[in-house]
Amino acid sequence: MSVLVVGASGAVGGAVVAGLSERGEEVRASSRTPEKLTWPAEVQVFAADLNDPASFTAALESVDRVFLYADLAEPEVLIAAFAAAGVQHVVLLSSSSVTFPGAASDFNGSRFIRVERAIEASGIAYTFLRPGGFASNAARWSWGVQGESAVPLPYPDAVQAPVHEQDIADVAVIALSGDELIGQAPVLTGPEQLTLRQQVDTIGAVIGRPVAVIEQTEAESTAMLSQYVPEVWVRQIVKDWREAVGTNPEISTEYERITGKPSRSFRTWVEDNADLFR
């Protein structure tokens, strides 16, 4: 069996490649920028662009399974290319946003739904991984923590259950290594509810100095984020924070069910990435 990991330069994709290699699976890795990838010699590396299905021709030759993330403009065309190449199983990095009320009209939810539906319509076996917010989203605070030891936020009391990207990769590796998760769509979260303020406090505790929260207005936050993030994403980020204030997000036990291990905490993610903040 041969597995192609699309987007192997990303945090989740890279961990999937590593996990499959550790299991002795035949792994191929693709990226728009393969020159950035450094893998053992047994991992074949290909240049491929999600928005250019023809670029996957060589990478898909004799491939049985594909790990795919959903950042593509025309999923139907790419999935058709997978089917034509004989791919038997796609493990998609989707999002828990597809399960929310009104997901079909939401910017974030709708793009993931479109990819899921394209895969379903293709007849290829699938596993949809539906994580909530990534713990790694906190990396965007690193400049403020390193500089003024402060994080500006418009809604510091927004509640999340951030998931460690390694947890997502662990489930993907299991899905790609056998048939037990075919047809399943596990929602993945971290093991605890945390406000953004509590996440900032956790960073301070790990690096050994206090980190303050500077409360912003929504307009101030939008203006600041717009310097670094496309406008459509700024609107989504701020909307998600606003709507998460006072909520009680459900904690998923799917990771433990699938792996037999407890999911990793946000603190563990910070400890794993502490150098970002020092």
C-alpha positions, 0 to 999 in steps of 0.5 A: 500500500502506498500513501500520498500525504498532500501538504506535507510541509504543514504541521499536521501533514508533516506529522502524518508523514512521520507517523506513517514512516514510523509504521513502515508504510510506503509514503509519498509527500507532496507540497507546492514548495517541496524544496522546503521538505527534508525527509528520509530517503525512503519518502518520495517527495513531489511538487504538486499544487492543489489547484492544478490537478494535472500536477498530481499525475506523477505523485498519484501513480500506484497510490492507494490512499491520500491524506488531503487538506481542504484548502482548494478552490475546485475540489470536484476536479481534483477528486475526479483526478484521484478517482481516475488514478485509482485512489481507494481511500481519502482521509480529509482534514476537514473541520468541526465547523461543518457540524454547526447550524448554518454551516452551509452559508458560513464562509468557513463551514461551506468550503469544507462541506464542498470538499466533503461532498465532492469526495462522497460523490466520487465513490472513493472511500473516505474518513473525514477528520473534523477538528475544532480550533487548533492549539497552534492558532496561539502561535499568532500571539508569539510576537506580542509575547516576545515583545511586550509580554502582552497579547491584544484581544477583543474577546479574551473570554471566548471559550475554546477546546483547542486541539493539538495538531499531533492528535489530528495526525495520530488519528490520520495515521490510523485511518491511513494504515487500515480500514477501521475508520472508513466512513467515519467523521470523528470530531476532534477537540482538546481535553478541556475548555479554555478561554483565550485569557486562560490560554495566554496565562498558560503561555506565561506559566510555561515560559516563566513570566506573566503575559498580560491581555490587552483588551481591544475593541473589535475595530482595533483588532480587525485593523491589526489583524488585517495587516497580516491576514486576508480580510475574509479570514480576519472577519472569520477569526473575529466572528468566531471569537465573538460567538464563542464568548460564554459558550460551553463547547463540547469536549470530544472523546473520539481521540481516546476512542480511536487511539486508546490514549488521552488527548494532549492538553493546550499546555502540552502544545505550549511546552512543545512550542515554547521557543516561539514565545521566549 
